[in-house]
Amino acid sequence: MELNDETWYLIKNTMRVTGFVGGTKPVQIPEEEVDVIIQQLEKGPAPVLKTRFEKGENVRITDGPFSNFLGFVDEVDMDHGRLKVMVSIFGRQTPVELSFSQAEKA
């Protein structure tokens, strides 16, 4: 879009378009960034993992700062692909939030 007084007025006066960014005038992003965004859109959504976790199930963490820790599933959020795993750290059960891809069944 070419930014001129008329288009800027339209953008500025459309609710919830510029308020979250701040600043006075929008800045053009480089063509390389536009290409990356378009490529991500063309790829489609990330593949959904088919692994099913159940509450109470033993798992091993495979990625992140708690890699190779063992724990058990306390909560499963299927909609967001997230787990809450209870891990023993210094003798205390500590909740760790993970994505499905960061854990495997033990």
Buried (B, 14 or more C-beta within 10 A) or exposed (E): EEEEEEEEEEBEEEEEEBEEEEEEEBEEEEEEEEEEEEEEEEEEEEEEEEEEBEEEBEBBBBEEEBEEBEBBBBEBEEEEBBBBBBBEEEEEEEEBEBBBEBBEEE
